[in-house]
Amino acid sequence: MLSSQIYDIEIIRIDPVTDGSNLRALTDVRIEWVELRKCRVIQQVGMRAYVSPPQLETSRKSGSGYYPVAKICDKQRWKMATEMVLDDCRQKGIIT
């Protein structure tokens, strides 16, 4: 579990995904008093990894799609949280 001294951010858990897809891990992150569950750590071959907020998959007549469950309004806190997640994933060998 990691936490930030600058903002009230805590990495609650990181669960590696080993199915061979670009999805490398699912993580739960608390920012201040909000807990975001099932954020996705994505890394495509030869690309930098990134963290995506939780999404909901829906299907419509026009096709299926993914829609964010929450809107991240404080970009600075989100950036700090994603850097913490990516650093922890690198240390654990989940991403490169």
N, C-alpha and C positions, 0 to 999 in steps of 0.2 A: 504494500500500500504506500503510495507516494502522496505528499501534500505540498502545497505551495506556501511560502512565507509571504509572498506579495498579495495574493488573493486567497480567499477561502476556497481552495480547490483540493479535491481528494480523488485519487484513482482508487476505486473500491475493489475492482477485480478486472483481470484480463484473462479471458478464456481463449486459448489458441484454437484455430480451426485448421485441421490437417486433411482436408478433402481434395487438395490439389487445385483449388480455385484461387482466384485473386483475393478472396476474402481470407485474411490471415488471422483475424481475432475478433471477438466481440468483447466490448468493455463497458463497464458501468462507471460513470463519472459523476461526482457531486460538485456542483459549482454554487457556492454560497448555500442557499437552502433548497436548491432544486437538484434532484438526482435524475440523470439521463441514463436509461438502461438500454443496453444492446446497441451502443454506438459501434460502427463497423470500422475496422482497420483494413484498408484495401492497399494492395501493392501488385501492380501489373509487372510482368517480366521487363526488366530494364528500366523501370520507372521508379520515381520516389513514392514512398508510402504516404498515405493521408488518412485522416479520420473523418468519417461521415456521421452526422447526427442520426438518431433513430429514424427509420422510415417505415411507412406502411405500404404494402403492395396491394393494389386494387386492380380490378378488371372492369372494363367498360366495353360498350359496343365498339368504340373506336380503338380498343386495344388496352392492354394492361400497362400499368405504370407505377412508379414509386413516388410517394408524397411524404414530405417531412412531417414528423409527429409534433415537433416543436420548432419554433423559430428562434434562432440564436441572435439576440439583439446586441449583446456586448461582445463585439469581435475581439477585443483585447483579452478578455477572460477566456473566450473559446480558443484563441490562439495559444495561450498559456497552457490550457488543459490538453490540447492536442499535442503540443510539444512534449508535455510530461508523458502522455500515453506512448508516443512514438519512441521517446528515449527508453522507457521501460521495455517496450517490445524489442528494441535493438539489443538491450542488455540480456534479454531472455532468448535471443536468437530467433524470434518470431519473424522479424523482417531484417532486411539488410540496410 
